[in-house]
Amino acid sequence: MHHHPIRTAVFDIDGTLAMMDKTSGLYTALPGAIDAVTACRDAGMNIMAYTNGTFFPPAHYYPRLADAGFVFEPDHILTPAVVAAHHLKETGHRRIMALGSEGTTVPLLEAGLEVLPPAAGQGSVDAVLLGWTRDFGLRELEALVDAVWNGALPYTMSDAPYFAGAKGRILGVSGAVGAMIAQTTEAVPVVLGKPSILGMEMIAELTGRPSTETVVIGDDPSLEIRMARKAGAYAIGVTTGLYDKHAFLRVASDERAHLVLDTLEDLRSQPWLEQPWLNASKGARQ
């Protein structure tokens, strides 16, 4: 069992808090999700959202989620592109050939990296980075593969096969293109989004609280839950996305969710939410 007090709650977005309509880009809250976020906030936790999608840059998520009933503080919505920008900069990469829409490119540019489109004639690049996009074809693939053949390191936001959407599955483009790069170059792209713990490290830095004092709530046993367990966090699965209870329980015990809920409607009644230490310290502060 997880014995640390919980000071930070990290919610996945697609399939956990809300569902996005692919055509309109609008979100609808899932049952109990708004109340679940409120319950964690009432318990004095830092509230973070960490999506594995790079559909939008972080700034675009705030109003769309607010319309669906979720208000997040600035810098409290994380995408793999934010994590990627942080990591690439830290590891000394400068020129990045990026496949993806502004969901991918904006965080890189904001971090001061040089971002090049996947096209011929870009000169030498340090890394190629794959994000979600509708627009790619053979020309882009050739440019990416050429860059890797010429020494660029391949990275991907995600290798998840798909995401939960309002009308079924949204294909995971970066993983599919990554597989094409691996097939042609034998270089397997490094995943920077979930289940890598790079995002958890950034969240710990931002909140000043270690991952061991964090609860992670998500709908994908191979992404959020695996990341949470690797980071030493408390892991809660919900079956409102693409996976049923069995999918969560079939996982090896050291990567398995500590708790699986049918919906977030069940969250408020959880014993870990009642934190006597918190009420005591609140009283002392007043």
N, C-alpha and C positions, 0 to 999 in steps of 0.2 A: 504493500500500500504506500501511497505518497504522503509523507509526513510533514512536508514543508508547508508553511502558510502560503496561500496563493495571493500574489500581489499584482499579477498581470494576466489578462485574458486575451488570447490571440484567436480571432475568429477567421476561418476561411470565408470567402464570399459566395462563389457560385456553388449552389447545392447545399450550402450551410445556412447562410443568412438570407439569401435571395436567389431568384432565378432571373436571368437576363433573356429578353427577347432579342434574338440575333439580328432581326431586321431593324427594329427601332432602337436597340441599345438601351432600352429602359428596363429597370429592375422592379420585381415584385417581391415583397418580403415573404418568407416562408412562415408557416404557423409557429407562433411562440417566439420567433427570432427577436423581435423588437423588445419584448419583455425580458428575454434572456440577457440581452446586452444591458438593459436597465438594471437587472438584478445584480450583474457583476459590477456595474458602476456604483450601485447603492452599497455594495460591500467594500467600496473604496479601492477598487482595482484600476490599474491603467488598462484602457481598452484599445486594442490594436486590431486592425484588419490586415490580413496577409493573403492576397489572392495569388494563384499561380498563373493567372491569365495576364497577357500583355495586350489586351484589347484596347485599353486606353492608357495614357499617362496618368499618374496618380491624381493630378488636379481634376481630371475629368470624372473620377469616381466619386468625389465628394458630393457634388450637386445631385448626381444620379442616385446615390445611396440615400442622401437626405430626402429626396422625393419619395423614396420607398420607406422612410421612417428611421433611418440610421444616421445620426450626426456624429462625425469623428473630428477630433482636434487635428490641426495641421500636423503633418509628418506622422500621423498615426495610421495612414493607409500605405501599405508596402506592396510593391509588385516585384517580380523577379528582375525587372529592368533596373529598379533602384538598387537592388542587391548586386546586380551585375556591374553597374556603373561603379559602385563602391569598391567591389573586388578587383575589377580590371585596373582601376586607378591605383589602388593599393599595391598591386603586383607589377606596376610599371608599364602596363600597356598604354600606348598613346593613340595609334591609328587603328580604328575599329571598322571593319566592313560589316555592316549590320543589315540583316534581312528582317523587315518588320515595318509596321506603320509607326505613327508617332508614339504609340504605347511603348515601343522599343527605343526609338531614337531620342525622344525628348529628355528622358532621364540621363542618357549618355552625354548629350550636349550640355545639360545643366551641370554635369560633373566636370565639364571642361575637356572632355575627350573629343578627338577629331573623328567624325563619323562619315564613312564613305558608303555610297550605295553599292549593292552587288552588281557591278558592271565591269566590263573589260577596261584595261588601261588605267587602273587606279594606282599603279606603282606598288611598292611593298607595303603590306599591312601587318600589324602585330597579332591581330586576332580577328576571327570571324565570329559573329554573335547572331544567334537565330532566335527570332521572336515570332509572334502570331501575326499573320497577314493573309489577305485574300490574293494578293498580287505577286505571283512568282511563276516562273516558267523555266525552260531550259537555259535561257540566257543568264538568268540569275544563278542557277545551279552551277553552270560552267564557271562563272566568276568566283563563286565561293570555293569550289573545288580547286580551281587554279591557285587561289590565295593559299589554301591549305597545302597543296603540292609545293608551293614556294615558301613554306615555313611558318605560315600563320597558324596559331593555335585555335582549334575550334571549340566554341562554347555554345551551350543552348540554355534558354530560359527554363525549358521543361522538356522531358521526354514522355510526358503523359500522353496516352493515345487519344484521349478526349476529355472534355469538360462537361459538366452538367448545365444544360440550357433549358429555357422554358418549353421548347418544342423538341426535347430530346437531346442527342449528343452534339456538341460542337467539337469538330475535329481539332486535335492538337497538331497544328502545323509545324511548330519548331521541332517536335520529336520526329515527325515524318521526314522533314528535310534533313535533319540530323542523321537519320538512318540512310538517306541517299548519300550523304557525305561519307559516312562510315563505310558504306558499300563500295564507293569509288576510290577512297583514299586510304582506307584501313585505319583512319584516325577517328576514334569515337569521341564525339563532343562531350565536354565536361558539363554536367548539369549544375547551374548556379541557383536556380529556384528550388522549390521543394522537390525531393526530400533532403536536399543539402541543408546543413545547419547554419549556413552563412547568414540567412535571414534572421534566425534565432539570435545569433551573435549581435546583429545590428539592433534588434529589439532590446536585448539586454543592455547594450550601450546607451540606447535612447532613454530607457526607463530607469536605468541605474539599478535594476533588479536582475539577479541571475536567472537562467532558464529553469533552474530547480524550483523557483517560486512562481512558475508560469503554468497556466492551463492552456492547452491548445485544443480547439474544437473544430473538427472538420469532417467532411463526408467521404474522404478517400483514404482507405487503409494503407495504401502504398505511398501516399504523399504526406498529408499532415501528420498522420499517426506515426509513421516511420520517423519523420523529422522530429516529432515531439519526444519519442522514446530515445532517439540518438542523443538529444540535447538534455535528457534528464528531466523533462517536463511531465506534467500530468496530462494524459492524452484521453480526450473524449471524442468518440465517433458518433455521428448522427446518420440515420438511414433516409434522410430527406433528399439525398442526391442520387447517385447512380448505384449505390451498393446496399445490399440488405445486411442484416445482422450476421449471417453466416460468413459473408465475405470478410467481416471484421474479426470474427472468431477463428477463422481458418489460418490466420497468420501465425508465424512462429512466436512463442510466448514473449521473447524479449523485444518484439516489434509490435505487439498487440496493444490495442486500446485498453486503458484501465477500466473504461466504462463505455457502454454503447447505449445510446438513447434512440427511441423511435423518432421523436421530434424534439425541438428545443422547448416545447411546452413543458417538458419534464424537468427542465433545468432548475427552476426556482426552488424545487423541493429537495435539491441535493444537499447532503450534510456538509460537504466541503465549503458550501457557500456561507454557512453560518459560522463565522469566525470570531469566537469569543475574544481572542486577543485584540481584534480590531475595535470592537465596541469599547473595550477597556481603555485602549490607547486614545480613542476618540474622547472619552469622558475626561481623561487626564489632560487633554489639550484644551478643552473648553474653558 
